[in-house]
Amino acid sequence: MSDDNCIDTKIENALNNKDIMNIMSRACQPFSQQLEPEDIYTCKINALWKSFLNFNPDKNCKFTTYLYKGVYIECLKAIKFNNKSKKFCQMHSGFSEDYNSDITMIDLLDEAKDQLERELLIGKASRMTNQELGKKHGIGKETVRKKMKKITKKFQHKFS
């Protein structure tokens, strides 16, 4: 059996273990107001995978303790990532009060280079998540994030 299959099996078994799931949930609890449920789930899976790859029983540490700290650190990383991306993607609150937001939105839509950019702008303005936008347009949420970053960089001067 290859290492990938072995880790996949371990992860699957761990996800069915109530004790492991409780430990991961307790590690995520402080971040439940700051992270979306899908982000918390991603943090749990990443930490579980990294724990199975890197845990060393010779270091006098229980696996559950190692996993708890791993989940906690993954949540901190996710919050840091979200805070950085908010700086670049403030489409909703970026309208200054002296602009009429409808006129600004029309200007943005007119300057969009293609239909996908227009639809992404409209989706963001209606507060759709990257995952929802990706699903709607048949692309991944990371692709949506990258496209929105490029779009906002191009239009950033309108919000200054």
C-alpha positions in Angstrom: 0.0 0.0 0.0 1.4 3.4 -0.9 1.9 6.2 1.6 -0.9 8.3 0.1 -3.4 5.5 0.4 -2.3 4.8 4.0 -2.7 8.5 5.0 -6.1 8.7 3.2 -7.2 5.7 5.2 -5.9 7.2 8.4 -7.7 10.5 7.7 -11.0 8.6 6.9 -10.8 6.6 10.1 -10.0 9.8 12.1 -13.0 11.6 10.6 -15.2 8.7 11.9 -13.6 8.8 15.4 -15.7 11.0 17.7 -12.8 11.6 20.1 -10.6 13.0 17.3 -13.5 15.1 15.9 -14.2 16.5 19.4 -10.5 17.5 19.9 -10.4 19.2 16.5 -13.7 21.0 17.2 -12.4 22.2 20.6 -9.3 23.6 18.9 -11.5 25.5 16.4 -14.0 26.8 18.9 -12.2 30.2 19.6 -12.3 30.9 15.9 -16.0 30.1 15.2 -17.0 33.8 14.9 -14.0 34.7 12.7 -14.0 31.8 10.2 -16.7 30.4 7.9 -17.7 26.7 8.6 -16.0 25.6 5.3 -12.8 27.3 6.3 -12.9 25.6 9.7 -13.4 22.3 8.0 -10.4 23.0 5.7 -8.3 23.8 8.7 -9.3 20.5 10.4 -8.5 18.5 7.3 -5.1 20.3 6.7 -4.1 19.8 10.3 -5.1 16.2 10.3 -3.2 15.5 7.2 -0.1 17.4 8.4 -0.3 15.6 11.8 -0.3 12.2 10.1 2.7 13.2 8.0 4.8 14.8 10.7 3.9 13.3 14.1 6.8 11.7 15.8 5.9 9.5 18.8 9.5 9.7 20.0 9.1 13.3 21.0 7.0 12.5 24.2 3.9 14.1 22.9 0.5 12.5 22.4 -1.0 12.5 18.9 -4.1 14.3 20.1 -2.1 17.1 21.6 -0.1 17.5 18.4 -3.3 17.5 16.4 -5.0 20.1 18.7 -2.1 22.5 18.2 -2.0 21.8 14.5 -5.7 22.7 14.1 -5.2 25.8 16.2 -2.3 26.9 14.1 -4.2 26.2 10.8 -7.1 28.4 12.1 -4.7 31.2 12.9 -3.2 31.0 9.4 -6.7 31.1 7.9 -7.6 34.2 9.8 -4.3 35.8 8.7 -5.0 34.9 5.1 -8.6 36.2 5.3 -7.4 39.5 6.8 -4.9 40.0 4.0 -7.4 39.2 1.3 -9.9 41.6 2.8 -7.5 44.5 2.2 -7.6 43.7 -1.6 -11.3 42.7 -1.9 -13.3 45.4 -0.2 -15.8 45.7 -3.0 -18.8 46.1 -0.6 -17.5 48.7 1.8 -15.1 50.3 -0.5 -17.5 52.9 -1.9 -16.7 56.3 -0.4 -19.6 58.3 0.8 -19.3 61.0 -1.8 -19.9 58.6 -4.7 -23.3 57.4 -5.6 -22.7 53.6 -5.4 -25.0 52.8 -8.4 -23.0 55.1 -10.7 -19.7 53.7 -9.5 -21.0 50.1 -10.0 -22.1 51.0 -13.6 -18.6 52.5 -14.2 -17.0 49.3 -13.0 -19.2 47.1 -15.1 -18.5 49.3 -18.2 -14.7 48.9 -17.6 -14.9 45.1 -17.1 -13.0 43.4 -19.9 -15.4 40.5 -20.3 -18.7 39.0 -19.2 -17.1 36.9 -16.5 -15.6 39.9 -14.8 -19.0 41.7 -14.9 -20.7 38.6 -13.3 -18.0 38.3 -10.7 -18.4 42.0 -9.8 -22.1 41.6 -9.5 -21.7 38.4 -7.5 -19.3 40.1 -5.0 -21.6 43.1 -4.8 -24.5 40.8 -3.9 -22.2 39.2 -1.2 -21.7 35.8 -2.8 -18.8 33.8 -1.5 -15.9 32.8 -3.8 -17.1 29.2 -3.5 -20.6 30.2 -4.6 -19.2 32.2 -7.5 -16.9 29.4 -8.6 -19.7 26.9 -8.5 -21.9 29.2 -10.6 -19.3 29.7 -13.3 -17.6 26.3 -13.2 -14.3 27.4 -11.8 -12.6 26.9 -8.4 -12.9 29.2 -5.5 -9.1 29.9 -5.6 -9.5 30.9 -9.3 -12.3 33.3 -8.3 -10.1 34.7 -5.5 -7.3 35.4 -8.0 -9.5 36.9 -10.6 -11.1 39.2 -8.0 -7.7 40.2 -6.8 -6.8 41.3 -10.3 -10.1 43.0 -10.9 -9.9 45.0 -7.6 -6.3 46.0 -8.3 -7.4 47.3 -11.7 -10.3 49.3 -10.1 -8.6 50.3 -6.8 -8.2 54.0 -7.9 -12.0 54.4 -7.9 -12.2 53.6 -4.2 -9.3 55.9 -3.0 
